[in-house]
Amino acid sequence: MTHGSLILISAPSGAGKTSLVEAIINQIPNLVVSVSHTTRAKRPGETDGVNYNFVDTATFQSMVKAGQFLEHALVFGNHYGTSAQTVDGLRAQGKIVILEIDWQGARQVAGIVEDALSIFILPPSTEALSQRLTARGQDSASTIDMRLSEAKLDMSQAENYDYIVINDDFAQAVLDITAILHSHQLKAATQITENPLIESILSD
């Protein structure tokens, strides 16, 4: 039975995770991003149902009580969660599902989904991270300081991931992630569950 892979990608805020994911989406067939739920406000340019499913706190808590999340966490005062139904549905279609997720959520998912592959994105330095956060002009100075403090904790979790990619040269980072995903798709265990041709050959 076809069953797509689950890829967990984490990074400190400002490390370029979202831009990297957007860059690889068009390079690997069948790759999709699961849209998470959040209680935080929309940022300029974001679209409900595309970047996140934006919900109020009451709705989010109701979903938690109903057991609808594969994982959920409180980050910077806002709730984030991954719909189990959405992920399971996409994987059942044979899709390679990416979760852009913080390390807390990744730990929860990895404890439930044994075959999940995890990748951590690191900035080239803390100074570079500070410059990126300041340059995007979305946060106050106090918020940036808080994000940098949190980033140190985030980056300390990188050793718990299957792969680490440093986003210094963007094009190279895209190539690195693409190589990881291609390699994963060639693993025997992955092909047996995801490649209908392999299943057909082995059943002859």
Secondary structure, DSSP 8 states (H G I E B T S, - for coil): -----EEEEE--TTSSHHHHHHHHHTTSTTEEE---EE-S---TT--BTTTBEE--HHHHHHHHHTT-EEEEEEETTEEEEEEHHHHHHHHHTT-EEEEE--HHHHHHHHHH-TT-EEEEEE-S-HHHHHHHHHHTT-S-HHHHHHHHHHHHHHHTTGGGSSEEEE-SSHHHHHHHHHHHHHHHHHSHHHHHHH-HHHHHHHH-
